[in-house]
Amino acid sequence: MKLFAIFHLNMMFSSIPEEDRKQVIKSCYWPLLELIDKYGFPLGIEASGITLEIIQSLDPKWIDKFCQLLHAKRSEYIGSGYAQIVGPLVPASVNKANLRIGHKVSERILGLRSDIALVNEQAWSAGLVEHYLEAGYKGVFMDYDNSSRFAGWDESIQHYPQKALGLSGESIPILWNRSVVFQKLQRLAHAEIELSEYLNYLEVLETGDGWLPVYGNDAEIFDFRPGRYRSEVGVGSRSEWDFIKEALTALRDKHNFYLPSQVLNDLDHRLAGRKLKLCSAEQPVPVKKQQKYNLTRWAVSGKNDFRMNSLCRAIAAKLEKQDFLKATIEEKWRELCFCWASDFRTHITLNRFNKAERRLFRLAESVGAKINEPAFDTKGEIAELTSRLLSIKTDKVSVELNTAKGLAIHKCFFAEHEGLPAFGTLEHGYFIDIGLGADFFSGHIIIEGTGSPKETDLSRVLPRVSERDDFIQVSGKMEIHQGHIEKAVKVYKYKQQVDILYRFQLTAMPQGYLRLGHITLLTGHFNKDKLFYAVASGGNRERFSLKGKSFDHSNNVSFLVSSSHAAGMTDSSMIIGGEEAALVISPLIKEHAFIAMVTCRQAAPSPFVRVAFSMQEMDETSVHNVGGSEQFIFTTGFSIKPYPKGRQQ
């Protein structure tokens, strides 16, 4: 068994105040260099460009010593970009800028650029491969445990370097990280398990001539406590780095340690170099550690991640129109990468959050970016109803709206689909399984959380109808416990498109989760083997087959964590459907940073497939109404169009 380790340095660690950074360098980073310099362990050290800049400003001697070890080939620098950005949550342009600027900083401070990248937060999508290759990386360090979860891979995969497939057949070598393995070393250092238990656990993982990553996570948790959780045990009288040194020494008595780049020398091994898909329909974006760590953590929780991410997207859209080679524009890309760092979206201290928010607002003002909202009104004549269903027809679209359920879409027909209703409502009793014994609507919202009743817009409305040059609109108002919601459905005359708009006027930002734009496929006439969805998470679109799949991204992990998976939707669109009829669903304002959650269940008489879009989820990082309890007033919406036939494959 061959061993290697990579320690992740992060001066931006969310819950560490800026005034404690010197102590982190002293307590965490110097002992790490001592393991290499004094005790001879060939360890990889990963640090973002921002982290290198901060260390250089606070303790340049640490940088000097690290450079000595690097040039003596006793350690290796592992890159990750300028900022610790969650790649599947940002547009391709931002991923490119982050890797590009990260290289520039490491060349300036360390005199070299890295060949291997640690995947930030271990959040992966196939669309990232082209960015790493374009940036010149020769390999990535990525979590195995979650990547393999739905893959059904042979057990030998984990012991050797493999290759991660991109979207067009390209691939990049992978060194595997192991979440449970690095957590075992953390537990040993924190005196939660004994050395004998630790060594026995690793011996069970004996790989023959294969590789084992002894560590692949934070350095700031040894001899220092970031203060994220009340359950954190204080640092004991004995240095936790001594526990680590003792463990590594015991391992070295039986096995050899190597630099991370040496893992890549085994790509020609008969069990190595297989091209693998790391993502699946069940888990479009695998991340590190246990299931509570999922994409929603950096997308729609924290201190209003949705607002920060939406403003970041608006800034990126402005910068994409500029020449990045101009120094002034490159500096703005650099500042955007800083503002999009993942640590501002989790346990960030209030002082640091406020400072980061001010920087983000200044950057937005400097490029003329803002979070827009769609035009909205509820004018019109009161509709005359003969039943609960109100039909609106044009040459291109036909829609039935349920006025007893908040204008939920009962059926929608596009001309492209030749009389086949693509989406709408599956009514109570449609499914044989009592577990699906409910109504499944389209176009509605759900707000649910602790301490307040479940809210929806599924109430009876008095619909108003207005006709414009290019569309017919039906609108209505609904009262809920926390305020009221206005809603409008636009049916276009000369193009195949339906818009659903929402205006929230609530007493405060709601607690818990807020999901909207639910679209339920009417799969009774679909070929169930051809159902799919396609979404971009940091790159180009990735397609996922739904054949035989049963999963629900929106399922809660625990009472505290409201969902389990999501897709980034970084090109502001989601495609879902089958060969008979597929839909393109897009936010009306492309900068609105929604994430997509798909549900698929094999059922009779046909599969249950739908998607919802979240702007807020709940986990232990969630903090509501930062800075006060002001009203939550917000307008947004989605467009639904047919996806052209023949492009599904």
Residue pairs with C-beta under 8 A, 6 or more apart in sequence:
1 205
1 206
1 207
1 208
1 209
1 210
1 211
1 212
1 255
2 207
2 209
2 210
2 211
2 212
2 255
2 256
2 258
2 263
3 211
3 212
3 213
3 214
3 251
3 252
3 255
3 256
3 257
3 258
4 42
4 44
4 175
4 211
4 212
4 213
4 214
4 257
4 258
4 259
4 260
4 262
4 263
5 41
5 43
5 44
5 213
5 214
5 215
5 216
5 248
5 257
6 43
6 44
6 45
6 46
6 78
6 118
6 141
6 177
6 213
6 215
6 216
6 260
7 32
7 43
7 44
7 45
7 46
7 215
7 217
7 218
7 219
8 46
8 47
8 118
8 216
8 217
8 218
8 219
9 28
9 29
9 32
9 45
9 46
9 47
9 51
9 55
9 219
9 220
10 47
10 48
10 51
10 84
10 218
10 220
10 343
11 21
11 24
11 47
11 50
11 51
11 54
11 55
12 48
12 50
12 51
12 54
12 83
12 84
12 341
12 343
13 24
13 218
13 220
13 226
13 343
14 226
14 228
14 343
14 344
14 346
14 347
14 348
14 349
14 352
15 226
15 227
15 228
15 347
15 348
15 349
16 24
16 220
16 226
16 227
16 349
17 349
17 351
17 352
18 352
20 224
21 54
21 58
22 58
22 59
23 224
24 220
24 224
25 55
25 58
25 59
25 62
26 59
27 222
27 223
27 224
28 219
28 220
28 222
28 223
28 224
29 55
29 59
29 62
29 219
30 62
31 222
31 223
31 239
31 241
32 43
32 45
32 219
32 241
33 62
33 65
33 66
33 69
33 75
34 241
35 41
35 43
35 241
35 244
35 245
35 248
36 42
36 43
36 69
36 74
36 75
37 65
37 69
37 74
39 245
39 248
39 249
40 74
41 248
41 252
41 257
42 74
42 75
42 76
42 257
42 258
42 259
43 75
43 76
43 257
44 75
44 76
44 77
44 78
44 116
44 259
44 260
45 66
45 75
45 76
45 77
45 78
46 77
46 78
46 79
46 80
46 118
46 141
47 55
47 77
47 78
47 80
48 80
48 81
48 82
48 83
48 84
48 102
49 81
49 82
49 83
49 101
49 102
49 104
49 105
49 106
50 82
50 83
50 84
50 338
50 341
52 63
52 105
52 106
52 109
52 110
53 105
53 109
55 62
55 63
56 63
56 109
63 109
63 110
66 75
66 77
66 110
67 110
67 111
69 75
70 76
70 77
70 110
70 112
71 111
73 259
75 259
76 114
76 116
76 259
76 260
76 261
77 106
77 110
77 112
77 114
78 114
78 116
78 117
78 118
78 141
78 260
79 99
79 102
79 103
79 106
79 113
79 114
79 116
79 117
79 118
79 137
80 102
80 117
80 118
80 119
80 120
81 95
81 98
81 99
81 101
81 102
81 117
81 120
81 337
82 97
82 98
82 99
82 101
82 102
82 105
82 334
82 337
82 338
83 98
83 337
83 338
83 340
83 341
84 120
84 121
84 341
84 342
84 343
85 94
85 95
85 98
85 120
85 337
85 340
85 341
85 342
86 120
86 121
86 123
86 295
86 298
86 299
86 342
87 95
87 119
87 120
87 123
87 124
87 125
87 128
87 131
87 537
87 538
88 123
88 124
88 125
88 127
88 128
88 285
88 295
88 537
88 538
88 567
88 568
88 570
89 123
89 295
89 298
89 299
89 309
89 537
89 538
89 568
89 570
89 593
89 595
90 98
90 312
90 316
90 340
90 538
90 568
90 570
91 313
91 316
91 320
91 538
91 570
91 571
92 127
92 131
92 538
92 539
92 540
92 570
93 316
93 319
93 320
94 312
94 316
94 333
94 336
94 337
94 340
95 128
95 131
95 538
95 539
96 131
96 134
96 135
97 324
97 333
97 334
97 336
97 337
98 337
99 117
99 131
99 132
99 134
99 135
99 137
100 135
101 330
101 333
101 334
101 337
103 113
103 114
103 135
103 136
106 112
106 113
106 114
107 113
113 136
114 137
115 136
115 137
115 138
115 139
115 261
116 137
116 138
116 139
116 140
116 141
116 175
116 260
116 261
116 264
117 132
117 135
117 137
117 139
117 140
117 141
118 140
118 141
118 216
119 128
119 140
119 141
119 142
119 143
120 342
121 287
121 288
121 293
121 298
121 342
122 142
122 143
122 146
122 177
122 179
122 286
122 287
122 288
122 289
123 285
123 286
123 287
123 288
123 295
123 298
124 142
124 143
124 147
124 164
124 278
124 279
124 285
124 286
124 287
125 279
125 284
125 285
125 537
125 538
125 539
125 542
125 568
126 164
126 165
126 166
126 167
126 277
126 278
126 279
126 539
126 542
127 166
127 167
127 536
127 537
127 538
127 539
127 540
127 541
127 542
128 538
128 539
129 164
129 165
129 166
129 167
129 170
129 171
129 172
129 539
130 166
130 167
130 168
130 170
130 539
130 540
131 538
131 539
132 140
132 172
133 166
133 170
133 172
137 172
138 172
138 173
138 261
138 264
139 161
139 172
139 173
139 174
139 175
139 261
139 263
139 264
140 164
140 172
140 173
140 174
140 175
141 174
141 175
141 176
141 177
141 213
141 216
141 260
142 164
142 174
142 175
142 176
142 177
142 278
143 176
143 177
143 178
143 179
143 216
143 286
143 287
143 288
143 289
144 157
144 158
144 176
144 177
144 178
145 178
145 179
145 180
146 179
146 283
146 286
146 287
146 288
147 276
147 278
147 286
148 157
148 158
149 280
149 282
149 283
149 286
150 280
150 282
150 283
151 276
151 277
151 278
151 280
153 276
156 210
156 271
157 271
157 274
157 276
158 176
158 178
158 210
159 207
159 208
159 210
159 211
159 212
159 271
160 210
160 211
160 266
160 269
160 271
160 272
160 273
161 173
161 174
161 175
161 176
161 211
161 263
161 264
161 266
161 267
161 272
161 273
162 173
162 174
162 176
162 272
162 273
162 274
162 275
162 276
163 171
163 172
163 173
163 174
163 267
163 273
163 274
163 275
163 276
164 171
164 172
164 173
164 174
164 275
164 276
164 278
165 171
165 275
165 276
165 277
165 278
166 172
167 539
167 540
167 541
167 542
171 275
173 264
173 267
173 273
174 276
175 211
175 213
175 260
175 263
175 264
176 211
176 213
177 213
177 216
177 217
177 288
178 212
178 213
178 216
179 288
179 289
179 290
181 202
181 205
181 212
181 213
181 214
181 215
181 216
182 213
182 214
182 215
182 216
182 217
183 217
183 289
184 193
184 198
184 201
184 202
185 198
185 214
185 215
185 244
185 247
186 217
186 221
187 193
187 198
188 194
188 195
188 197
188 198
188 243
188 244
188 247
189 222
189 240
189 241
189 243
189 244
189 247
190 233
190 240
191 233
191 236
191 243
192 233
195 243
195 246
195 247
195 250
198 247
199 247
199 250
199 251
202 212
202 214
202 251
205 212
209 269
210 271
211 263
211 266
214 248
214 251
214 257
217 288
220 226
222 240
222 241
222 244
223 235
223 239
223 240
223 241
224 235
225 232
225 234
225 235
226 232
226 347
228 347
229 620
248 257
251 257
266 272
267 273
278 286
279 285
279 286
279 542
279 544
280 544
281 533
281 544
281 545
281 546
281 549
281 551
281 598
281 600
282 549
282 551
282 565
283 565
284 535
284 537
284 542
284 544
284 565
284 566
284 567
285 294
285 295
285 537
285 565
285 566
285 567
285 568
287 293
287 294
287 295
287 297
291 557
291 561
291 564
292 557
292 558
292 560
292 561
292 619
292 620
294 557
294 561
294 563
294 564
294 565
294 566
295 565
295 566
295 567
295 568
295 595
296 562
296 563
296 566
296 595
296 614
296 617
296 619
297 345
297 346
297 619
297 621
298 305
298 342
298 345
298 346
299 305
299 306
299 309
299 345
299 566
299 568
299 593
299 595
299 614
299 617
300 306
300 593
300 595
300 614
300 615
300 616
300 617
301 345
301 346
301 616
301 617
301 618
301 619
301 621
301 622
302 308
302 344
302 345
302 346
302 348
302 621
302 622
302 623
303 345
303 348
303 353
303 623
303 626
304 509
304 626
305 345
305 593
306 592
306 593
306 594
306 615
306 616
307 371
308 339
308 344
308 345
308 357
308 360
309 340
309 345
309 593
310 371
310 591
310 592
310 593
311 360
311 361
311 364
311 369
311 370
311 371
311 591
312 336
312 339
312 340
312 360
312 593
313 590
313 591
313 592
313 593
314 364
314 369
314 370
314 371
314 372
314 591
315 332
315 336
315 339
315 360
315 363
315 364
315 367
315 369
316 336
317 369
317 590
317 591
318 367
318 368
318 369
319 329
319 332
319 333
319 336
319 367
322 329
322 332
323 329
324 330
324 333
332 363
332 366
332 367
335 359
335 363
336 363
338 359
339 356
339 359
339 360
339 363
344 352
344 353
344 356
345 621
346 621
347 621
348 356
350 626
353 626
363 369
364 370
371 589
371 591
371 592
372 589
372 591
373 589
373 634
373 635
373 636
374 501
374 588
374 589
374 635
374 636
374 637
376 486
376 488
376 501
376 503
376 635
376 637
377 475
377 488
378 464
378 475
378 476
378 477
378 486
378 488
379 464
379 466
379 475
380 464
380 465
380 466
380 473
380 474
380 475
381 464
381 465
381 466
382 462
382 463
382 464
382 465
383 390
383 403
383 463
383 464
383 465
383 474
385 403
385 463
388 402
388 403
388 404
388 405
389 400
389 401
389 402
389 403
389 410
390 400
390 401
390 403
390 463
390 474
391 398
391 399
391 400
391 401
392 398
392 399
392 401
392 465
392 472
392 474
392 489
392 491
393 399
393 491
394 472
394 491
394 492
394 493
394 494
395 415
395 493
395 494
396 414
396 415
396 492
396 493
396 494
396 495
396 496
396 497
397 412
397 413
397 414
397 415
397 491
397 492
397 496
397 497
397 498
398 411
398 412
398 413
399 409
399 411
399 412
399 413
399 489
399 491
399 498
400 409
400 410
400 411
400 412
400 424
401 407
401 408
401 409
401 410
401 463
401 474
401 489
402 408
402 409
402 410
402 425
402 441
403 460
403 461
403 462
403 463
403 476
404 460
405 425
405 439
405 441
405 444
405 458
405 459
405 460
406 444
406 456
406 457
406 458
406 459
406 460
406 461
406 476
406 478
406 487
407 443
407 457
407 461
407 463
407 474
407 475
407 476
407 487
407 489
408 425
408 441
408 442
408 443
408 444
408 458
409 423
409 424
409 425
409 441
409 442
409 443
409 489
409 498
409 500
410 424
410 425
411 421
411 424
411 425
411 522
412 421
412 422
412 423
412 424
412 442
412 498
412 640
413 419
413 420
413 421
413 422
414 422
414 496
414 581
414 641
414 642
415 496
416 496
416 581
416 642
416 644
416 645
417 580
417 581
417 642
420 525
420 580
420 581
421 522
422 521
422 522
422 577
422 581
422 582
422 583
422 642
423 442
423 519
423 520
423 521
423 522
423 583
423 640
424 442
424 520
424 522
425 439
425 440
425 441
425 442
425 520
426 439
426 440
426 520
426 522
426 608
427 439
428 437
428 438
428 439
429 437
430 436
430 440
430 605
431 437
431 603
431 604
431 605
431 608
432 603
432 604
432 605
433 603
433 604
436 601
436 603
436 608
440 520
440 608
440 610
441 458
441 518
441 520
442 518
442 519
442 520
442 610
443 489
443 500
443 517
443 518
443 519
444 456
444 457
444 458
444 516
444 518
445 455
445 456
445 457
445 485
445 502
445 514
445 515
445 516
445 517
445 518
446 454
446 455
446 456
446 513
446 514
446 515
446 516
446 518
446 612
447 454
447 455
447 456
447 480
447 482
447 510
447 512
447 513
447 514
448 454
448 455
448 512
448 513
449 510
449 511
449 512
449 513
449 562
449 618
450 511
450 512
450 618
451 511
452 481
452 482
452 510
452 511
452 512
453 481
455 480
455 481
455 482
455 510
456 480
457 478
457 480
457 485
457 487
457 502
459 478
459 479
461 476
461 477
461 478
461 487
462 476
462 477
463 474
463 475
463 476
464 474
464 475
464 476
465 472
465 473
465 474
466 472
466 473
466 475
467 473
470 492
470 493
470 494
470 495
471 490
471 491
471 492
471 493
471 499
472 490
472 491
472 493
473 488
473 489
473 490
473 491
474 488
474 489
474 491
475 486
475 487
475 488
475 489
476 486
476 487
476 488
477 484
477 485
477 486
477 487
478 484
478 485
478 486
478 487
480 506
482 506
482 507
482 508
482 510
483 504
483 505
483 506
483 507
483 631
483 632
484 505
485 502
485 503
485 504
485 505
486 502
486 503
486 505
487 500
487 501
487 502
487 503
488 499
488 500
488 501
488 637
489 498
489 499
489 500
489 501
490 497
490 498
490 499
490 500
490 501
491 498
492 498
492 499
495 641
496 641
496 642
497 639
497 640
497 641
498 639
498 640
498 641
499 588
499 637
499 638
499 639
499 640
500 517
500 637
500 638
500 640
501 588
501 635
501 636
501 637
502 516
502 635
502 636
502 637
503 633
503 634
503 635
504 632
504 633
504 634
504 635
505 631
505 632
505 633
506 631
506 632
506 633
507 629
507 631
507 632
508 624
508 625
508 629
508 630
508 631
508 632
509 616
509 624
509 625
509 632
510 616
510 624
510 632
511 618
511 622
511 624
512 562
512 616
512 618
513 562
513 563
513 614
513 616
513 617
513 618
514 614
514 615
514 616
515 554
515 597
515 612
515 613
515 614
515 615
516 612
516 613
516 615
516 636
516 638
517 585
517 594
517 612
517 613
517 637
517 638
518 610
518 611
518 612
519 576
519 583
519 585
519 610
519 611
519 612
519 640
520 609
520 610
521 531
521 576
521 577
521 578
521 583
521 609
521 610
523 531
523 578
523 606
523 607
523 608
523 609
524 605
524 606
525 580
526 577
526 578
526 580
526 581
526 606
526 607
527 578
527 579
527 580
528 547
528 578
528 602
528 606
528 607
529 547
530 547
530 578
530 579
530 580
530 648
531 545
531 546
531 547
531 577
531 578
531 600
531 607
531 609
532 543
532 544
532 545
532 546
532 575
532 576
532 577
532 578
532 582
532 648
533 543
533 544
533 546
533 574
533 575
533 576
533 598
533 611
534 541
534 542
534 543
534 544
534 574
534 575
534 576
535 541
535 542
535 544
535 567
535 568
535 569
535 573
535 574
535 575
535 596
536 542
536 568
536 569
536 570
536 571
536 573
537 567
537 568
537 569
537 570
538 568
538 570
539 570
540 571
541 571
541 575
546 600
546 607
546 609
548 602
549 600
549 602
550 600
550 601
550 602
551 565
551 598
551 599
551 600
551 601
552 564
552 597
552 599
552 600
552 601
553 563
553 564
553 565
553 566
553 567
553 596
553 597
553 598
553 599
554 562
554 563
554 564
554 597
554 599
554 612
554 614
555 563
555 564
556 562
556 563
556 564
557 563
557 564
560 618
560 619
560 620
561 618
561 619
561 620
562 617
562 618
562 619
563 597
563 614
563 617
565 597
566 595
566 596
566 597
566 614
567 574
567 595
567 596
567 597
567 598
568 595
569 594
569 595
569 596
569 613
572 586
572 587
572 590
572 591
572 592
573 584
573 585
573 586
574 584
574 585
574 586
574 596
574 611
574 613
575 582
575 583
575 584
575 585
575 643
576 582
576 583
576 585
576 598
576 609
576 611
577 583
577 643
577 648
578 648
579 645
579 648
581 642
582 642
582 643
582 645
582 648
583 640
583 641
583 642
583 643
584 640
584 641
584 642
584 643
585 611
585 613
585 638
585 639
585 640
586 638
586 639
586 641
587 594
587 613
587 636
587 637
587 638
588 636
588 637
588 638
588 639
589 636
589 637
592 615
592 636
593 615
594 613
594 614
594 615
595 613
595 614
596 611
596 612
596 613
597 611
597 612
597 613
597 614
598 609
598 610
598 611
599 608
599 609
599 610
599 611
599 612
600 607
600 608
600 609
601 607
601 608
601 609
613 638
615 636
